[in-house]
């Protein structure tokens, strides 16, 4: 005979199963169909979003474990199906909160947005951005990462998800999750090491689509890894995200510092504010305790001092990150140093920046609350 009380316990257990891509309970997403229990055997029907859903095995495993944990269940049968077109449309409507397709991070968004820029390439900006995102996520924050370096995309490889494709549902893109970070990159849409050769309008549309069609959900922090230079992408992001705050990455070399300064200047010209400088490759520790300054010294302080001019508050140097073989190796292997070697001096420096950013929180100051007085 059917057991309604056990069925209720199974439903309660299934509410703890989280979709690994959307990061919400599958019961809330209407991914659970009929649930029956007869003579200790629970039969659970689940509906995946698409054929070939990359999270299928994970969801089925978690459903089986959850249902088995319910009192009165001896065994579980999982019946896997696929959502109908109408069910997928209803899901995307629910995820958008009934709002039409639009920018997720408008002026009213409480998400802290940080653009990481450098002015020039080769300073380790992407490696720092990826590790910073992972360090923030490890603190329990909801973190998204947009690889806006369309021509030189490297974030998927650094995070160990090269070759992973996003799931697409009725025009909505679900970003892959790496080490707790939701990630999107143009590298996920091209085959292998295919080069991307686009002009400005195409770049603008791509960045806009990342901020419109990709479902990040409710984020505490969104990081954007900008390309080197002060061109189309930097200008587009200044228009699309004027509320974003900028972190400038430089090396200690004065010549690199001068170029990095320009990226901060362009950000301020678009209305964004520079909140800090990160100096990378600050020196190589020697066995005798001395530091070999391969790229010179003082670049971080120089950029910070120059970008402080004309601002109400000075721009601080948030960290001086030493040269680290583990940091370089982690990027090659797709193993972020903040997780693989958390006690490495470079990892500790990046973790300190993450701690500083996490303390800034999600403020309501200056935001419209959508309230009216009657």
C-alpha positions as CSV (number, residue, x, y, z in Angstrom):
1,X,0.0,0.0,0.0
2,X,1.2,3.6,-0.7
3,X,2.7,5.3,2.4
4,X,1.8,9.0,2.3
5,X,3.8,9.8,5.5
6,X,7.0,8.3,4.0
7,X,6.3,10.1,0.7
8,X,6.2,13.4,2.7
9,X,9.6,12.5,4.3
10,X,11.1,11.7,0.9
11,X,9.9,15.1,-0.5
12,X,11.5,16.8,2.5
13,X,14.8,14.9,1.8
14,X,14.7,15.8,-1.8
15,X,14.4,19.5,-0.9
16,X,18.1,19.2,0.2
17,X,19.3,18.2,-3.2
18,X,20.8,21.2,-5.0
19,X,21.1,21.4,-8.7
20,X,24.9,21.8,-9.2
21,X,24.5,24.3,-12.1
22,X,21.7,26.5,-10.9
23,X,22.5,26.1,-7.2
24,X,18.9,25.8,-6.0
25,X,16.9,22.9,-4.6
26,X,15.5,20.6,-7.4
27,X,12.1,20.7,-5.7
28,X,12.1,24.5,-6.0
29,X,13.0,24.2,-9.7
30,X,10.1,21.7,-10.4
31,X,12.6,19.0,-11.4
32,X,10.8,16.4,-9.3
33,X,7.8,14.7,-10.7
34,X,5.9,11.9,-9.0
35,X,7.1,10.4,-5.8
36,X,5.7,7.1,-4.5
37,X,6.6,4.7,-1.7
38,X,5.3,1.1,-1.6
39,X,6.6,-1.6,0.7
40,X,9.7,0.4,1.4
41,X,10.6,1.0,-2.2
42,X,10.6,4.7,-3.2
43,X,10.2,5.6,-6.8
44,X,11.3,9.2,-7.7
45,X,10.7,10.8,-11.1
46,X,13.2,13.6,-11.9
47,X,13.1,15.8,-14.9
48,X,16.4,17.1,-16.3
49,X,16.5,20.4,-18.1
50,X,18.0,19.1,-21.4
51,X,19.1,15.9,-23.1
52,X,22.7,15.2,-22.2
53,X,22.5,17.4,-19.1
54,X,26.1,17.4,-17.7
55,X,24.8,17.3,-14.2
56,X,22.7,14.3,-14.7
57,X,24.8,11.7,-12.9
58,X,25.3,14.1,-9.9
59,X,21.6,14.8,-9.6
60,X,20.6,11.1,-9.9
61,X,23.2,10.2,-7.3
62,X,22.2,12.9,-4.9
63,X,18.5,12.1,-5.3
64,X,19.2,8.4,-4.6
65,X,21.1,9.3,-1.4
66,X,18.5,11.8,-0.2
67,X,15.6,9.5,-0.7
68,X,17.4,6.6,0.9
69,X,17.9,8.7,4.0
70,X,14.2,9.1,4.6
71,X,12.7,6.9,7.3
72,X,10.8,4.0,6.0
73,X,12.7,3.8,2.7
74,X,14.7,0.6,2.0
75,X,15.5,1.1,-1.6
76,X,15.1,3.7,-4.3
77,X,14.3,3.7,-8.0
78,X,15.1,6.9,-9.9
79,X,13.1,7.4,-13.1
80,X,15.0,10.0,-15.2
81,X,13.2,12.1,-17.8
82,X,13.5,15.4,-19.6
83,X,11.5,18.6,-19.2
84,X,9.0,19.5,-21.9
85,X,9.5,22.7,-23.8
86,X,6.8,24.3,-21.7
87,X,8.4,23.2,-18.5
88,X,11.8,24.6,-19.6
89,X,10.1,27.9,-20.5
90,X,8.5,28.0,-17.0
91,X,11.8,27.3,-15.4
92,X,13.6,30.2,-17.2
93,X,10.7,32.4,-16.3
94,X,11.0,31.4,-12.6
95,X,14.8,32.0,-12.6
96,X,14.4,35.5,-14.1
97,X,11.8,36.2,-11.4
98,X,9.2,37.1,-14.0
99,X,11.3,39.9,-15.3
100,X,12.1,40.3,-19.1
101,X,15.6,39.6,-20.2
102,X,17.8,42.4,-19.0
103,X,21.1,43.2,-17.4
104,X,21.4,41.3,-14.1
105,X,23.7,43.8,-12.5
106,X,22.0,47.1,-13.0
107,X,22.3,50.2,-10.8
108,X,20.0,48.6,-8.1
109,X,22.0,45.4,-7.8
110,X,23.5,44.7,-4.4
111,X,26.3,42.6,-6.0
112,X,29.8,44.1,-5.5
113,X,31.4,44.2,-8.9
114,X,35.2,44.3,-9.2
115,X,37.0,44.7,-12.5
116,X,40.6,43.5,-12.5
117,X,42.7,45.4,-15.1
118,X,46.3,45.7,-15.8
119,X,46.9,48.0,-18.8
120,X,49.5,45.5,-20.2
121,X,49.7,41.8,-20.5
122,X,52.1,39.4,-18.8
123,X,51.6,40.7,-15.3
124,X,49.6,37.7,-14.0
125,X,46.2,39.4,-13.9
126,X,44.2,36.4,-14.9
127,X,46.0,34.1,-12.4
128,X,45.3,36.6,-9.6
129,X,41.7,37.1,-10.6
130,X,41.0,33.3,-10.7
131,X,42.7,32.7,-7.3
132,X,40.9,35.7,-5.8
133,X,37.5,34.4,-6.9
134,X,38.3,31.0,-5.4
135,X,39.5,32.6,-2.2
136,X,36.3,34.6,-1.9
137,X,34.1,31.6,-2.6
138,X,36.0,29.6,0.1
139,X,34.8,32.2,2.6
140,X,31.2,31.3,1.9
141,X,30.4,34.1,-0.6
142,X,28.5,33.6,-3.8
143,X,31.0,34.5,-6.5
144,X,30.8,34.9,-10.2
145,X,33.6,35.4,-12.7
146,X,33.4,36.8,-16.2
147,X,36.4,36.2,-18.4
148,X,36.2,39.4,-20.4
149,X,39.6,38.8,-22.0
150,X,37.9,37.6,-25.2
151,X,41.1,37.4,-27.3
152,X,43.4,36.0,-24.6
153,X,40.9,33.9,-22.5
154,X,42.7,31.8,-20.0
155,X,40.4,31.6,-16.9
156,X,38.9,28.1,-17.8
157,X,42.4,26.6,-17.9
158,X,43.5,28.2,-14.7
159,X,40.5,26.9,-12.9
160,X,40.7,23.4,-14.4
161,X,37.6,23.5,-16.5
162,X,39.0,23.8,-20.0
163,X,36.7,22.1,-22.4
164,X,33.7,22.3,-20.2
165,X,30.6,23.7,-22.0
166,X,27.8,25.7,-20.4
167,X,24.3,24.3,-20.4
168,X,21.8,26.4,-22.4
169,X,18.1,26.4,-21.7
170,X,15.8,28.5,-23.9
171,X,18.4,31.2,-24.4
172,X,19.5,31.2,-20.8
173,X,23.1,30.1,-20.2
174,X,24.0,28.2,-17.0
175,X,27.7,28.9,-16.2
176,X,29.9,26.0,-15.1
177,X,31.0,26.0,-11.5
178,X,34.7,25.6,-10.5
179,X,35.7,25.5,-6.9
180,X,32.5,27.2,-5.9
181,X,32.8,30.0,-8.5
182,X,30.3,30.4,-11.4
183,X,32.4,31.0,-14.5
184,X,31.8,32.2,-18.0
185,X,34.3,32.7,-20.8
186,X,34.3,32.8,-24.6
187,X,36.7,29.9,-24.4
188,X,33.7,27.7,-23.5
189,X,32.1,28.4,-26.9
190,X,35.0,27.8,-29.2
191,X,36.7,24.5,-30.1
192,X,40.2,23.9,-28.7
193,X,42.6,26.7,-29.0
194,X,40.7,28.5,-31.8
195,X,41.6,32.2,-32.0
196,X,38.9,34.8,-31.7
197,X,39.3,37.7,-34.1
198,X,36.4,40.2,-33.6
199,X,36.0,44.0,-34.0
200,X,34.6,46.3,-31.4
201,X,30.8,45.9,-31.9
202,X,31.1,42.1,-31.6
203,X,33.1,42.4,-28.5
204,X,30.5,44.7,-27.0
205,X,27.6,42.3,-27.8
206,X,29.6,39.4,-26.3
207,X,30.2,41.1,-23.0
208,X,26.6,42.4,-22.9
209,X,25.3,38.8,-23.5
210,X,27.5,37.5,-20.7
211,X,25.8,40.0,-18.4
212,X,22.3,39.4,-19.7
213,X,21.9,35.8,-20.8
214,X,24.1,34.0,-18.2
215,X,22.2,33.0,-15.1
216,X,24.5,33.9,-12.1
217,X,21.7,34.0,-9.6
218,X,22.1,36.2,-6.4
219,X,25.8,36.9,-6.2
220,X,27.7,38.6,-3.4
221,X,30.7,39.4,-5.7
222,X,31.2,39.5,-9.4
223,X,34.7,39.6,-10.7
224,X,35.6,40.5,-14.3
225,X,39.0,39.7,-15.8
226,X,39.7,42.4,-18.3
227,X,42.0,42.2,-21.3
228,X,45.2,44.2,-21.4
229,X,45.0,47.8,-22.6
230,X,42.3,50.5,-22.6
231,X,40.3,49.5,-25.7
232,X,36.8,48.3,-26.6
233,X,36.1,45.9,-23.7
234,X,37.2,48.4,-21.0
235,X,35.0,51.1,-22.6
236,X,32.0,48.8,-23.0
237,X,32.2,47.7,-19.4
238,X,32.4,51.3,-18.3
239,X,29.1,51.9,-20.1
240,X,27.5,48.6,-18.9
241,X,28.7,48.6,-15.3
242,X,29.4,52.2,-14.3
243,X,29.1,51.1,-10.6
244,X,31.9,48.6,-10.9
245,X,35.1,49.1,-8.8
246,X,38.5,48.6,-10.3
247,X,41.5,46.6,-9.0
248,X,44.7,47.5,-10.9
249,X,47.4,44.8,-11.2
250,X,51.0,45.8,-12.0
251,X,54.5,44.4,-11.5
252,X,57.2,46.3,-9.6
253,X,58.8,47.5,-12.8
254,X,58.3,51.2,-13.3
255,X,57.6,50.8,-17.1
256,X,54.8,48.3,-16.3
257,X,53.5,50.7,-13.6
258,X,53.1,53.5,-16.1
259,X,51.0,51.4,-18.4
260,X,48.9,50.0,-15.5
261,X,48.2,53.6,-14.4
262,X,46.5,54.2,-17.7
263,X,43.9,51.4,-17.2
264,X,42.9,53.0,-13.9
265,X,42.7,56.4,-15.5
266,X,40.3,55.1,-18.2
267,X,38.1,53.5,-15.5
268,X,37.8,56.8,-13.8
269,X,36.9,58.5,-17.0
270,X,33.9,56.2,-17.4
271,X,32.7,56.9,-13.8
272,X,34.2,53.9,-12.1
273,X,36.4,54.1,-9.1
274,X,39.8,52.5,-8.4
275,X,39.8,50.9,-5.0
276,X,43.2,49.3,-4.9
277,X,46.4,48.2,-6.6
278,X,47.9,44.7,-6.5
279,X,51.6,44.4,-7.1
280,X,52.5,41.0,-8.6
281,X,55.9,39.3,-9.0
282,X,57.2,41.5,-6.2
283,X,60.4,39.4,-5.7
284,X,61.8,35.9,-5.4
285,X,62.7,34.7,-1.9
286,X,66.2,33.3,-1.6
287,X,67.5,30.5,0.7
288,X,69.4,33.0,2.8
289,X,66.2,35.0,3.4
290,X,67.0,37.8,1.0
291,X,64.7,38.7,-1.9
292,X,65.8,38.9,-5.5
293,X,63.9,41.7,-7.1
294,X,63.8,40.4,-10.7
295,X,61.4,43.1,-11.9
296,X,62.7,45.9,-9.8
297,X,60.6,47.5,-7.0
298,X,58.2,50.3,-6.2
299,X,55.8,49.8,-9.1
300,X,52.8,49.2,-6.9
301,X,53.4,52.3,-4.7
302,X,54.0,54.3,-7.9
303,X,50.6,53.3,-9.4
304,X,48.8,53.8,-6.2
305,X,50.2,57.3,-5.6
306,X,49.4,58.5,-9.1
307,X,45.9,57.1,-9.1
308,X,45.3,58.7,-5.7
309,X,45.6,62.1,-7.2
310,X,42.2,63.7,-7.7
311,X,40.3,61.1,-5.6
312,X,38.7,61.8,-2.2
313,X,40.4,58.8,-0.6
314,X,43.9,57.5,-1.4
315,X,44.2,54.3,-3.5
316,X,45.9,51.7,-1.4
317,X,48.3,48.9,-2.3
318,X,46.2,45.9,-1.3
319,X,49.0,43.3,-1.6
320,X,52.5,42.7,-2.9
321,X,52.5,39.2,-4.2
322,X,55.9,37.5,-4.4
323,X,57.1,35.4,-7.3
324,X,55.9,31.9,-6.7
325,X,56.6,28.7,-8.6
326,X,53.5,27.1,-7.0
327,X,51.4,30.0,-8.3
328,X,52.6,29.5,-11.8
329,X,52.3,25.7,-11.7
330,X,48.8,25.9,-10.2
331,X,47.7,28.0,-13.2
332,X,49.1,25.4,-15.6
333,X,47.5,22.5,-13.8
334,X,44.2,24.1,-13.2
335,X,44.7,23.9,-9.4
336,X,44.4,27.4,-7.8
337,X,47.2,27.9,-5.3
338,X,44.8,29.3,-2.6
339,X,43.5,25.7,-2.4
340,X,46.4,23.6,-3.5
341,X,49.1,25.4,-1.4
342,X,47.3,27.8,1.0
343,X,50.5,28.4,3.1
344,X,52.5,29.6,0.1
345,X,53.4,33.3,0.5
346,X,51.7,34.2,-2.7
347,X,48.5,32.3,-1.6
348,X,48.6,34.1,1.7
349,X,48.9,37.5,0.0
350,X,45.9,36.7,-2.3
351,X,43.9,35.4,0.6
352,X,44.5,38.7,2.4
353,X,43.1,40.6,-0.5
354,X,40.1,38.3,-0.5
355,X,39.6,39.0,3.2
356,X,39.8,42.8,2.6
357,X,37.2,42.6,-0.1
358,X,34.9,40.3,1.8
359,X,34.7,42.8,4.7
360,X,33.3,45.4,2.4
361,X,30.0,43.6,2.2
362,X,27.0,44.4,0.1
363,X,25.8,47.9,1.0
364,X,22.5,49.7,0.4
365,X,24.0,53.1,0.5
366,X,23.1,55.1,-2.6
367,X,20.8,52.3,-4.0
368,X,17.1,52.7,-4.9
369,X,15.0,50.4,-2.7
370,X,11.9,50.5,-4.9
371,X,9.7,51.8,-2.0
372,X,7.2,54.5,-2.1
373,X,5.7,56.6,0.7
374,X,1.9,57.0,0.8
